[in-house]
Amino acid sequence: MSVAAQPRLIRLHHFTERWVKRLRPYAWLWPPMAFLIGALSFFLVDRQQALGVMLALGLLFAWVLLLSESMIGRILARRGYPTLPSGVTTFIAQMIHQETLFFTLPFLLATTVWASGQAFFTLAMIGCALLSILDPLYFKLAERHRWLYFAFHAQCVFLVVLVTLPLMLQLTTGESLLLAVMAIMIFGLPSLIHLLQPKGLLRWLAMIGLALLLGATAWAGRAWVPPATLWLTGTALSPSFETGRRQPSGSLALTNSALSDHGLYAYTAIRAPRGLREKIYHVWRHEGQLIDRIPLIIHGGREQGYRAWTHKQHFPKDSAGRWRIEVMTATGQLIGVMHFTVAESAERADSADGIIRSPAGIPGLDVRQLLPGGDETTP
């Protein structure tokens, strides 16, 4: 670096420190703003696809700045040039972590199936978001528990990739999840380095093995990760279907004989980002046992959700009991669930009435799921 460049670098450092000092009193505004930006991106993902892409790009740009600042800082320090104080860099990292967590929370809250393991993942991310705004805990983590701090950092990168890539590149949920798993392996390396402090060959091999184990564990637990950009907007069960209008119709008591004679249509409307084309499945289960797994292809961009249905014609001889239709991605991430009960008598059986019901509450958050309670496919 030239001598003339050093005063400019020093001025840039002083400028950054002054602005960080000015922003600190207003830092509490950043988490709700990030949450609002995330909610706007979520709810306008169809009407204003460009806005969602711009917001996602802004989030990724912030991460590029954070990563490059850390790398450039280490290079300058080795060459004897001044770097930003650790308190300033930690504050900048905290702001980006808050932006990431609160930006992605609306996506997670709205797409989580709360009667499944996805609830644990989303609650954990809510806990991370709360940690990011509790300064004493956050700065203690950053200063005293570096390996855990870098693990926190890697988890934030995982969320960025998971939520933003379907918006920007129309990648499927499975593709985005795979890239997110690869990202957490790469960005989890600093955490493993601080934990193991590898010096010999065996420790380096152990660290690489742990990184691979981390990625394998993340992929194995994919069923617990919400499909952050897919959610149900309507479901229905019916004995018949108007294909031209794509509407379920008719009404039927779900008895053994009725299902044997008429079969059953399962209708779902699934909302997804514009341009996305993804294979999903209707997984039919009887008393927890897998009966059928029927594929569907959906296309994103329709505000009311892409209308898709399956027609099950062959039921077991004894169909009485509880049935569950799971709407899943190709990688096994749950989008939503439909329940119904089959009985011998019409009085005890549920009814398939063809009425399209929207989830209660915010999109994707169906509070009713918290209560106990030869096939053909047409895309």
Salt bridges, closest charged atoms under 4 A:
ASP46 OD2 - ARG271 NE 2.57
GLU242 OE1 - ARG245 NH1 2.82
ASP292 OD2 - LYS312 NZ 2.24
GLU303 OE2 - ARG47 NH2 2.47
GLU326 OE1 - ARG285 NE 3.10
GLU326 OE2 - ARG324 NE 2.75
ASP353 OD2 - ARG357 NH2 2.80
ASP366 OD1 - ARG368 NE 3.02
ASP375 OD2 - LYS312 NZ 3.72
GLU376 OE2 - HIS311 ND1 3.81
